[in-house]
Amino acid sequence: MALFRFSFTLLAAVFTAGAWAQAEWPAKPIRVVYPFAAGGVGDVSFRLIAPAVEARIGQRFVIEAKPGAAGNIAAQEVARSAADGYTLLMPSTSVLSVNPFLFTNLGFDPIGSFDPISTYSESAPVVFINAGLPVRTLAEWMLYAKANPGKLNYGSPGIGSPSHLVSELLSQLANAGMTHVPYKGTPPMIQGLLSGDVQMISTTYSAAIGHVKAGKLRVLAATSRQRLPDAPDLPTARELGYTDVVASNWWGLAAPKGTPARIIERLSSEVRAAIADPMVQKRMIELSMGPLGSTPAEFAALIREDSARWKSVIQRAGIKPE
């Protein structure tokens, strides 16, 4: 009987300690893994909200850049980490909604390996064309592309990038059979459009609007769900009747699958509260980033929606990674 009482007391102590540890989350700094080189859009925008979230939860974030394999290396590592709320991933559209259809043997399941927490920022491609073309609207461009099958080129800063995929989507919708010309980055891609080597590109508004003001390029539409905060007069493709042309490179937070729901909900709530700060939103817009914020369920739905869209585009075009 004494042994039973001792065992029961020990067991109760273990459960009490475990419950106390859970109740005390976070009891130490939280590691956040960024899947690309430090200083990118997702990294910079997260650092804008991090101080407010840290103040609310009483612990700091330790941000670690872990680039490689188009973000897959970081995703693999986080997917295999303990589901205790102390290791998080900063995934982008490409990591969770594009890479699964470009690569085999990912080492993680975009749905089954992670619990979505919240989105926090996005940048949406904008459609630009050379000003020398006899086209002034998106509708005119689609008709022009359809009337010139196999004769037009579009540029992108890399295979599988949001710019590549949205341009290919436009080509498919117009049945234009446009040729993809990949460049090593955005600046040479813009130069390719200016020189006439390609006739269309999709890139951020701020990257090419200077050439529009100089009369060398034309801007046709944004591909975001809503109008861009830094270009409120520019219509979206959706507004112009192209409801399938919706694309953005969003960034968010995700945790290993099985992380306690109360931790997921707490983080999501605090991230959304930080993003709601007008000063944070103002700073993001100044940096050409769109402030986002979503519940875990909304983020999961976004991942599924974009996965279905890009799976179709990638498979129809036969896109393969570099």
PLY file of the C-alpha trace (Angstrom):
ply
format ascii 1.0
element vertex 322
property float x
property float y
property float z
element edge 321
property int vertex1
property int vertex2
end_header
0.00 0.00 0.00
2.86 2.38 0.82
4.46 1.60 -2.54
1.16 2.32 -4.29
0.82 5.64 -2.49
4.40 6.56 -3.44
3.85 5.66 -7.11
0.58 7.56 -7.24
2.20 10.61 -5.65
5.11 10.48 -8.10
2.75 10.11 -11.07
0.63 13.01 -9.87
3.75 15.14 -9.53
4.81 14.34 -13.08
1.40 15.29 -14.50
1.28 18.42 -12.38
4.73 19.46 -13.60
3.69 18.85 -17.21
0.51 20.84 -16.83
2.44 23.64 -15.13
5.00 23.70 -17.97
2.21 23.98 -20.54
0.48 26.69 -18.55
3.72 28.66 -18.39
4.32 28.76 -22.16
6.41 30.49 -23.30
9.06 29.87 -20.69
12.00 30.49 -23.03
12.78 32.26 -26.34
11.00 30.99 -29.47
13.05 29.99 -32.50
11.58 31.17 -35.81
13.12 29.68 -38.95
13.15 31.81 -42.11
13.53 29.58 -45.21
15.50 32.04 -47.35
18.49 34.36 -47.03
18.22 36.96 -44.28
16.87 40.36 -45.27
14.12 39.15 -47.59
10.57 40.49 -47.61
9.23 37.87 -45.21
12.10 38.44 -42.80
11.83 42.23 -42.82
8.05 42.29 -42.45
8.10 39.82 -39.55
10.66 41.95 -37.73
8.18 44.84 -37.93
5.63 42.96 -35.85
7.97 40.87 -33.70
8.60 43.50 -30.95
4.88 43.93 -30.26
4.28 40.16 -30.12
7.32 39.68 -27.88
6.00 42.30 -25.47
2.63 40.56 -25.33
3.91 37.02 -24.72
6.89 37.95 -22.53
9.55 36.16 -24.59
11.68 37.06 -27.56
11.90 35.50 -31.01
15.23 34.20 -32.24
15.04 34.47 -36.02
17.27 32.05 -37.92
17.71 32.21 -41.69
18.11 28.73 -43.15
18.09 29.02 -46.96
18.34 26.15 -49.40
16.32 24.05 -51.84
13.76 26.83 -52.44
12.81 26.86 -48.77
12.42 23.10 -48.43
15.37 22.60 -46.08
13.93 24.91 -43.43
10.46 23.41 -43.81
11.83 19.89 -43.38
13.66 20.87 -40.20
10.68 22.55 -38.58
8.34 19.72 -39.59
10.58 17.34 -37.63
10.88 19.58 -34.58
9.08 19.12 -31.28
5.50 20.35 -31.36
5.92 22.41 -28.20
5.55 25.97 -29.46
9.28 26.74 -29.33
10.10 26.20 -33.02
8.16 27.96 -35.76
8.44 28.33 -39.55
7.95 31.51 -41.60
6.51 29.91 -44.77
5.70 31.72 -47.99
3.29 30.86 -50.79
6.11 29.11 -52.63
7.07 26.86 -49.71
3.59 25.53 -48.92
1.52 26.06 -52.10
4.03 25.82 -54.97
6.96 23.60 -54.01
4.80 20.48 -53.46
4.07 20.50 -57.22
7.61 21.35 -58.35
9.62 18.94 -56.23
9.41 15.26 -55.37
10.35 13.82 -51.99
9.88 17.11 -50.16
10.45 15.59 -46.74
7.33 17.30 -45.41
3.61 17.54 -46.12
2.40 21.15 -46.51
-0.90 20.27 -44.86
-0.05 17.28 -42.68
3.25 18.54 -41.25
2.22 21.99 -39.99
-0.40 23.83 -37.98
-1.00 27.24 -39.62
-0.92 30.16 -37.18
-1.45 33.40 -39.12
-0.38 35.26 -42.21
1.32 38.60 -41.60
2.27 40.19 -44.94
2.06 39.79 -48.69
3.32 41.26 -51.93
1.24 40.76 -55.05
2.54 40.73 -58.64
1.44 43.55 -60.93
1.18 43.08 -64.70
3.43 45.34 -66.80
3.90 45.48 -70.58
6.17 47.38 -72.93
4.67 50.78 -73.81
5.38 50.20 -77.50
2.67 47.56 -77.77
-0.78 48.53 -79.16
-2.36 47.64 -75.81
-3.62 49.80 -72.94
-5.81 47.55 -70.79
-5.71 44.01 -69.46
-8.62 43.02 -71.71
-6.78 44.37 -74.75
-3.63 42.50 -73.70
-5.49 39.20 -73.40
-7.01 39.68 -76.87
-3.61 40.67 -78.30
-1.92 37.63 -76.75
-4.66 35.33 -78.02
-4.28 36.78 -81.54
-0.53 36.11 -81.51
-0.16 32.54 -80.28
3.41 31.41 -79.74
4.82 34.81 -80.75
5.11 36.55 -77.38
7.46 36.18 -74.43
7.10 36.87 -70.74
9.92 37.23 -68.27
10.33 36.17 -64.65
13.04 36.37 -61.98
13.13 32.59 -61.69
11.32 29.33 -62.37
8.43 28.74 -59.98
8.44 32.31 -58.64
5.09 34.11 -58.13
5.97 36.31 -61.11
6.50 33.24 -63.29
3.29 31.55 -62.21
0.95 34.51 -62.60
2.35 35.29 -66.07
1.94 31.67 -67.09
-1.62 31.73 -65.75
-2.40 34.74 -67.97
-0.85 32.97 -70.94
-2.97 29.89 -70.31
-6.18 31.90 -69.92
-5.50 33.61 -73.26
-4.43 30.35 -74.94
-1.41 32.37 -76.05
1.35 29.79 -75.69
3.76 32.49 -74.53
7.42 31.59 -74.04
8.87 31.91 -70.57
12.23 33.70 -70.34
13.77 33.30 -66.86
16.20 35.97 -65.65
18.56 36.01 -62.71
16.54 38.43 -60.63
14.07 41.27 -61.01
16.33 44.07 -62.39
17.47 42.11 -65.47
13.88 40.98 -66.03
12.72 44.60 -66.11
15.54 45.44 -68.51
14.34 42.61 -70.73
10.89 44.21 -70.86
12.31 47.65 -71.56
14.42 46.31 -74.43
11.52 44.35 -75.94
13.09 40.93 -75.42
9.94 40.07 -73.48
6.55 41.72 -73.85
5.09 41.15 -70.38
6.26 40.70 -66.81
4.62 40.44 -63.40
6.46 42.05 -60.53
5.85 44.28 -57.53
4.34 47.70 -58.14
7.31 49.59 -56.71
9.85 47.65 -58.81
8.69 49.01 -62.18
6.33 51.95 -61.63
9.16 54.43 -62.23
9.40 53.20 -65.83
5.64 53.65 -66.22
5.93 57.26 -65.12
8.76 57.69 -67.64
6.46 56.43 -70.41
8.48 53.28 -71.15
6.14 50.70 -69.64
2.41 50.34 -69.02
0.81 48.91 -65.90
-2.36 46.87 -66.49
-3.60 45.37 -63.23
-2.73 44.05 -59.81
-3.24 40.36 -59.12
-4.04 40.82 -55.42
-7.39 40.00 -53.83
-7.94 43.66 -52.97
-6.40 46.81 -54.39
-2.84 47.43 -53.32
-2.48 49.87 -50.41
0.34 51.68 -52.23
-1.60 51.80 -55.54
-5.27 52.31 -54.63
-6.18 53.56 -58.13
-4.88 50.43 -59.87
-7.69 47.90 -60.47
-7.22 44.24 -59.73
-7.54 41.59 -62.42
-10.48 40.22 -60.46
-12.27 43.56 -60.67
-11.67 43.57 -64.43
-13.44 40.24 -64.81
-10.48 37.82 -64.59
-11.60 36.10 -61.41
-8.99 33.32 -61.66
-6.10 35.78 -61.76
-5.53 36.07 -58.03
-2.00 35.73 -56.76
0.14 36.94 -53.93
3.34 35.93 -52.25
2.12 35.78 -48.68
4.15 35.16 -45.55
2.96 33.60 -42.34
3.81 31.61 -39.25
3.32 27.86 -38.86
4.20 25.34 -36.16
4.95 21.61 -36.28
1.78 19.53 -36.48
0.38 18.71 -33.08
1.39 21.92 -31.34
-1.18 22.57 -28.57
-4.18 24.45 -29.91
-4.03 27.05 -27.14
-0.47 28.00 -28.24
-1.55 28.25 -31.88
-4.53 30.42 -30.96
-2.47 32.62 -28.63
0.20 33.26 -31.25
-2.39 33.91 -33.95
-4.24 36.39 -31.77
-1.07 38.26 -30.82
0.21 38.42 -34.40
-3.11 39.82 -35.59
-3.13 42.36 -32.77
0.38 43.50 -33.71
-0.56 43.88 -37.38
-3.60 45.96 -36.45
-1.29 48.71 -35.17
-1.63 51.65 -37.62
2.08 52.44 -37.37
3.03 48.86 -38.28
0.65 48.96 -41.25
2.03 52.32 -42.37
5.60 51.02 -42.26
4.70 47.87 -44.19
2.97 49.90 -46.91
6.00 52.19 -47.14
8.06 49.06 -47.86
5.54 47.90 -50.50
4.22 45.11 -48.29
0.55 44.46 -47.71
-0.35 43.89 -44.04
-2.21 40.61 -43.53
-3.55 38.72 -40.56
-5.65 35.59 -40.38
-7.01 32.99 -38.02
-5.48 29.50 -38.21
-8.56 28.28 -40.11
-8.37 31.17 -42.59
-4.67 30.55 -43.17
-5.29 26.83 -43.77
-8.00 27.70 -46.31
-5.63 30.09 -48.10
-2.96 27.38 -48.37
-5.48 24.95 -49.87
-6.88 27.54 -52.29
-3.49 28.60 -53.62
-2.28 24.99 -53.78
-5.17 24.06 -56.07
-4.55 27.09 -58.32
-0.80 26.61 -58.73
-1.00 22.84 -59.05
-3.17 23.33 -62.13
-0.89 25.99 -63.66
2.30 24.02 -63.00
0.97 20.73 -64.34
-0.56 22.27 -67.49
2.71 24.06 -68.30
4.94 21.17 -67.27
7.06 23.48 -65.11
10.12 21.86 -63.55
12.51 23.35 -60.97
15.88 24.70 -62.09
0 1
1 2
2 3
3 4
4 5
5 6
6 7
7 8
8 9
9 10
10 11
11 12
12 13
13 14
14 15
15 16
16 17
17 18
18 19
19 20
20 21
21 22
22 23
23 24
24 25
25 26
26 27
27 28
28 29
29 30
30 31
31 32
32 33
33 34
34 35
35 36
36 37
37 38
38 39
39 40
40 41
41 42
42 43
43 44
44 45
45 46
46 47
47 48
48 49
49 50
50 51
51 52
52 53
53 54
54 55
55 56
56 57
57 58
58 59
59 60
60 61
61 62
62 63
63 64
64 65
65 66
66 67
67 68
68 69
69 70
70 71
71 72
72 73
73 74
74 75
75 76
76 77
77 78
78 79
79 80
80 81
81 82
82 83
83 84
84 85
85 86
86 87
87 88
88 89
89 90
90 91
91 92
92 93
93 94
94 95
95 96
96 97
97 98
98 99
99 100
100 101
101 102
102 103
103 104
104 105
105 106
106 107
107 108
108 109
109 110
110 111
111 112
112 113
113 114
114 115
115 116
116 117
117 118
118 119
119 120
120 121
121 122
122 123
123 124
124 125
125 126
126 127
127 128
128 129
129 130
130 131
131 132
132 133
133 134
134 135
135 136
136 137
137 138
138 139
139 140
140 141
141 142
142 143
143 144
144 145
145 146
146 147
147 148
148 149
149 150
150 151
151 152
152 153
153 154
154 155
155 156
156 157
157 158
158 159
159 160
160 161
161 162
162 163
163 164
164 165
165 166
166 167
167 168
168 169
169 170
170 171
171 172
172 173
173 174
174 175
175 176
176 177
177 178
178 179
179 180
180 181
181 182
182 183
183 184
184 185
185 186
186 187
187 188
188 189
189 190
190 191
191 192
192 193
193 194
194 195
195 196
196 197
197 198
198 199
199 200
200 201
201 202
202 203
203 204
204 205
205 206
206 207
207 208
208 209
209 210
210 211
211 212
212 213
213 214
214 215
215 216
216 217
217 218
218 219
219 220
220 221
221 222
222 223
223 224
224 225
225 226
226 227
227 228
228 229
229 230
230 231
231 232
232 233
233 234
234 235
235 236
236 237
237 238
238 239
239 240
240 241
241 242
242 243
243 244
244 245
245 246
246 247
247 248
248 249
249 250
250 251
251 252
252 253
253 254
254 255
255 256
256 257
257 258
258 259
259 260
260 261
261 262
262 263
263 264
264 265
265 266
266 267
267 268
268 269
269 270
270 271
271 272
272 273
273 274
274 275
275 276
276 277
277 278
278 279
279 280
280 281
281 282
282 283
283 284
284 285
285 286
286 287
287 288
288 289
289 290
290 291
291 292
292 293
293 294
294 295
295 296
296 297
297 298
298 299
299 300
300 301
301 302
302 303
303 304
304 305
305 306
306 307
307 308
308 309
309 310
310 311
311 312
312 313
313 314
314 315
315 316
316 317
317 318
318 319
319 320
320 321
